[in-house]
Amino acid sequence: MKQRSLFALFIVVFTLSCTNEKDKKQETAIVVESDEKYFNAKDEVMVFDSIATIDVHQKDSISSWKGYFKVQASLEKFRKTTPNEVLDGAKDLVKDVKLMRDSITVPVLKERGMNARINALYNQSLRLQEMKDIPAITVPEVAKQTEGLFSIFRMINHKINAIYDQRNFERDLVKDDFFFSKIDSIQ
């Protein structure tokens, strides 16, 4: 009887120990799987197409404005990148926008509307730079800030186009004596 109970106890212990071995292997496999499936949303590539359609009509007129082209190149880097790379490149963008703001060489563009847009771009780039230091920042917040930068840069391009369109229109009016010819035809 003793032998039978010892044998039964041995079988139970052996069965339980084998079951624990299987459980440990499954736990290890689960840990390995979760390590392979690790996903950081800040490493996912974002694509912005908002700068692609913008074209300044008078590129020759602003060719001496080095800061403008540096900002354009910086934003081109942000078109297809990850939020982490955007946050890392924010410091260079702030430097480029500051250069853009301080180096307007075209006298026609030195007006309040243009300065307001450039200052808005500068403030938004500073905000993006500060976002790097915030540990709880989320991917949608970085994406929204980056879209804001593209939107303001698009507004700067539209303002440049509007200034040169107005200038060309006024030049055509003076050249054709438009006002005087219309006044004469009314009488």
C-alpha positions in Angstrom: 0.0 0.0 0.0 2.8 2.3 0.8 4.4 1.7 -2.5 1.2 2.4 -4.4 0.6 5.7 -2.6 4.3 6.7 -3.2 3.9 5.7 -6.8 0.7 7.8 -7.1 2.4 10.7 -5.4 5.4 10.5 -7.7 3.1 10.5 -10.8 1.2 13.6 -9.5 4.4 15.5 -8.7 5.9 14.5 -12.0 2.7 15.6 -13.9 2.6 18.9 -12.0 6.3 19.6 -12.7 5.9 18.9 -16.4 2.9 21.2 -16.5 5.0 24.0 -14.9 7.7 23.5 -17.5 5.2 23.9 -20.3 3.8 27.1 -18.7 7.2 28.6 -18.3 8.0 27.9 -22.0 4.7 29.5 -23.0 5.4 32.6 -20.8 8.8 33.0 -22.4 7.3 32.7 -25.8 4.8 35.4 -24.9 7.5 37.7 -23.7 9.5 37.2 -26.9 6.4 37.8 -29.1 5.6 41.1 -27.3 9.2 42.3 -27.7 8.9 41.7 -31.4 5.6 43.6 -31.7 6.9 46.7 -29.8 5.6 49.7 -31.7 6.4 53.3 -31.0 3.9 55.7 -32.7 6.6 58.4 -32.8 8.6 56.3 -35.2 5.9 56.0 -37.8 6.4 58.0 -40.9 4.1 61.0 -41.5 3.5 62.5 -45.0 2.6 66.1 -45.6 1.7 67.2 -49.1 0.9 70.8 -48.2 4.1 72.3 -49.5 4.3 70.4 -52.7 1.8 72.6 -54.7 3.2 75.9 -53.7 5.1 77.9 -56.3 6.2 81.5 -56.0 5.7 83.3 -59.4 8.6 85.7 -58.9 11.5 83.4 -57.8 14.0 85.6 -59.5 12.9 88.5 -57.3 13.6 86.6 -54.1 16.7 84.8 -55.2 18.9 86.9 -52.9 16.7 86.0 -49.8 18.8 83.1 -48.5 16.6 82.6 -45.4 13.5 81.8 -47.4 15.2 79.0 -49.3 16.7 77.5 -46.1 13.3 77.4 -44.5 11.9 75.9 -47.7 14.6 73.2 -47.6 14.0 72.5 -43.9 10.3 72.1 -44.5 10.9 69.8 -47.5 12.8 67.5 -45.0 9.6 67.4 -42.9 7.4 66.4 -45.7 7.9 62.7 -45.2 9.4 61.9 -41.8 8.7 60.6 -38.4 7.6 62.8 -35.4 10.8 62.1 -33.7 12.8 63.4 -36.6 10.5 66.5 -36.8 11.2 67.2 -33.1 15.0 66.6 -33.6 15.0 69.0 -36.6 13.1 71.7 -34.9 16.2 73.5 -33.6 17.6 73.9 -37.1 14.2 75.1 -38.3 14.2 77.8 -35.7 17.6 79.0 -36.8 16.5 79.0 -40.4 13.3 80.9 -39.7 15.3 83.5 -37.6 17.6 83.9 -40.6 14.6 84.3 -42.8 13.1 87.0 -40.6 16.4 88.9 -40.3 17.6 88.7 -43.9 14.8 90.1 -46.0 16.7 91.7 -48.8 13.8 92.5 -51.0 12.5 96.0 -50.2 9.0 95.3 -51.6 8.6 92.4 -49.1 9.4 94.5 -46.0 5.8 95.2 -45.0 3.7 94.5 -41.9 1.7 91.7 -43.4 4.8 89.8 -44.4 6.5 90.4 -41.1 3.4 89.2 -39.2 3.4 85.9 -41.2 7.2 85.4 -40.7 6.8 86.1 -36.9 3.9 83.6 -36.8 6.2 81.0 -38.5 8.9 81.8 -36.0 6.6 81.3 -33.0 5.2 78.0 -34.3 8.7 76.7 -34.9 9.7 77.7 -31.4 6.6 75.8 -30.1 7.8 72.8 -32.1 11.2 73.1 -30.6 9.7 73.3 -27.0 7.6 70.2 -27.7 10.7 68.1 -27.7 11.2 68.7 -24.0 7.7 67.6 -23.1 7.7 63.9 -22.4 3.9 63.4 -22.7 3.7 64.9 -26.2 1.6 62.8 -28.6 1.9 62.1 -32.3 -1.3 64.0 -33.2 0.0 67.1 -31.4 3.3 66.9 -33.4 1.4 66.3 -36.6 -0.9 69.3 -36.0 2.0 71.6 -35.2 3.9 70.5 -38.3 0.8 71.0 -40.4 0.5 74.5 -38.9 4.1 75.2 -40.1 3.2 74.2 -43.6 0.1 76.3 -43.5 1.9 79.4 -42.4 4.6 78.9 -45.0 1.9 78.5 -47.6 0.5 81.8 -46.4 3.9 83.5 -46.8 4.1 82.2 -50.4 0.6 83.5 -51.1 1.5 86.9 -49.7 4.7 87.0 -51.8 2.6 86.2 -54.9 0.0 88.8 -53.9 2.6 91.5 -53.4 4.1 90.9 -56.8 0.8 90.5 -58.6 -0.3 93.9 -57.1 3.0 95.4 -58.2 2.6 94.1 -61.7 -1.0 95.2 -61.9 -0.1 98.8 -60.8 2.8 98.8 -63.3 0.4 97.8 -66.1 -2.0 100.5 -65.1 0.6 103.2 -65.3 2.0 101.8 -68.5 -1.3 101.7 -70.3 -2.7 104.9 -68.9 -5.7 102.9 -67.9 -7.3 105.5 -65.7 -7.0 108.4 -68.2 -8.3 106.4 -71.1 -11.4 105.3 -69.2 -12.1 108.8 -68.0 -11.8 110.2 -71.5 -14.1 107.6 -72.9 -16.8 108.3 -70.4 -17.1 112.0 -71.4 
